[in-house]
Amino acid sequence: MTPARDGTIAGPIAVQADKLYAAYEGEPVLAHVDVRLPAGQWTAIIGPNGAGKSTLFRILVGSMRPLRGRVSVLGESPARQRRRGAIAYMAQQEAIEWDFPISVRDTVMTGRYGHMRSDPLWRRLMPPRLVEPRHWLAVDAALEAVDMAAYADRPIGALSGGQKKRVLLARALTQQAQVLLLDEPLAGVDAASEALILDVLARERAAGRTVVMVTHDLVSAREYADQVLLLNRTVIGMGDPEEMLVDEMLARMAAAGWRGPSEEPQPRREAWL
């Protein structure tokens, strides 16, 4: 449900953050961030480079702790919910080591590792080809959803930019999580991949999942999102896309923030192991 004009939300909350403050080497990246993201809805987070969007995501997935403030996902800490498989995170393409020698199918299978914790120990010690069939079924379903089944055995380094984004999305989908966090899933993709990614996310939202997407694409945010969060190191506003994506609000967002680095520090690239 879209937030009311007074900022309240009627209905369950998927993500809640109170008074978040984060900094790198003493330079503030987020300050006084209060967020309530409704469950089962699509929220688009929009802000300039260096606005703290990726930092906020790292906090929401539990890979970074704020210096001050509290955050919960579905009523629990982000780290606990990620271990439970309730959160799926699609990182920026630049955060991945694409030269790692691994196939598309095995890459998507890494999204199932959290679910494998419930398998018997002897099963978890078996070679990948002998894991529980349900894991491979989830992988194949995710590859079909993003139209990448035909590329399952191809090395990830041989893919185009749009295909890489589809693989990252499939990896998130295979986790079958309640909350999907996607960091710029539309950046650097071709028109066909953009349309497919948006269609897949629309289906996930229709199935009752919470979609939270960082994007610079105002057109897709206006068309698909239930609400837009404007962020520039602090929350500028949150509400209906038609109310947030207007010149006055965008100008206010651009003028906000602190002087300092124009880019957030980037995380170390991730290998697939």
Number of C-alpha atoms within 10 A of each C-alpha: 18 22 19 12 10 7 13 10 15 11 12 13 20 21 21 18 19 15 16 21 21 23 16 11 5 7 12 17 25 27 21 16 20 16 20 20 25 24 22 22 24 28 27 27 22 25 21 19 14 20 27 25 26 21 24 23 21 20 20 26 22 21 12 15 20 20 12 14 16 17 23 22 24 17 12 14 15 24 20 15 22 21 15 13 19 19 25 24 24 21 21 17 19 12 13 17 15 19 11 15 12 17 17 26 24 20 22 27 23 17 25 22 15 14 15 16 13 10 12 10 10 7 15 16 11 11 8 12 9 11 15 15 10 10 18 20 12 21 27 19 16 26 25 14 18 21 16 18 16 10 17 19 12 14 18 23 16 14 15 12 15 20 20 21 26 25 25 23 26 31 27 26 27 24 26 20 19 21 28 25 23 25 21 22 24 24 17 13 18 13 11 9 21 19 13 15 22 15 15 17 22 17 12 21 23 13 11 14 21 26 26 27 26 24 20 17 13 13 10 15 23 18 10 17 21 21 26 28 24 26 24 26 26 24 20 19 19 24 21 20 22 12 15 21 20 10 10 10 15 17 11 14 23 15 10 15 22 16 8 10 13 11 12 16 13 10 12 10 12 13 13 16 7
